[in-house]
Amino acid sequence: MSLRIYGYAGSINVRKVLWCCAELGLPFEREDWAGPFRSTSEPAFLALNPVGLVPVIDDGGAVIWESNAIIRYLATSRGREDLLPAAPLPRAQVEMWMDWQASDFNNSWRVAFQGLIRNNPDHRDPNAILRSLDTCSRMVAVIDAQLDKAGGYICGGSFTLADIAIGLSIHRWRSFPDRPALANVDRYYERLCERAGFRTYGLNGGP
Ligand SMILES: N[C@@H](CCC(=O)N[C@@H](CS)C(=O)NCC(=O)O)C(=O)O
């Protein structure tokens, strides 16, 4: 049975899964849910994911939600230790950046993104937007310093799942006006743009 992905292609979290599939060379079918598409509060969707968020996958009957859990599962089930090492320490180093991206880093840019890019009326407080931009920029500076130490990618000289997570947040950060100049992050972004999976599913319209 083929892999089915539930979620609209413009969602940052769905993009993680789509890009991961491209890195794995995995064919899939995708259904549009959430965002401007079908509501995730429909019972059919809640039966797949009780918290009502995309992405969700069904891999031959194995149903999984949470974007980072999904890409970990896809890489390990397809034996791709280059993307997620099996040894505890290098694995934890990839996972630490993934977890940080999904929690603190994503939360840092949420208010600025909603206010400045999505024009969300609930996020118009200019001080809250400035705070969000400042916190986010300080976190991107941490990534810049890590790239300086690590080599071409977040965890060293080769591409891992951490680059899918961090790369998509960097793509979003680049939609902000007046960003600080960070040369390592700029070079990293150019390197990611060389990957077919990022070009197809990260640069698929909008931040
Ligand atoms: N922690 C979750 C977050 C998922 C999430 O926030 N998904 C958003 C889209 S990016 C969603 O489903 N929003 C509901 C909607 O748009 O209706 C993950 O990483 O998968």
The ligand as a Gaussian input file, in Angstrom:
#p B3LYP/6-31G(d) Opt

LIG

0 1
 N        3.676000      20.299000      16.149000
 C        2.906000      20.055000      14.958000
 C        2.334000      21.369000      14.467000
 C        1.365000      21.132000      13.319000
 C        0.644000      22.415000      12.917000
 O        0.678000      23.451000      13.625000
 N       -0.006000      22.327000      11.764000
 C       -0.779000      23.467000      11.261000
 C       -0.356000      23.809000       9.834000
 S        1.353000      24.315000       9.785000
 C       -2.261000      23.089000      11.217000
 O       -2.609000      21.938000      11.048000
 N       -3.131000      24.092000      11.417000
 C       -4.553000      23.872000      11.381000
 C       -5.204000      24.572000      10.228000
 O       -4.505000      25.226000       9.425000
 O       -6.412000      24.451000      10.101000
 C        3.809000      19.394000      13.895000
 O        5.020000      19.668000      13.884000
 O        3.322000      18.578000      13.099000

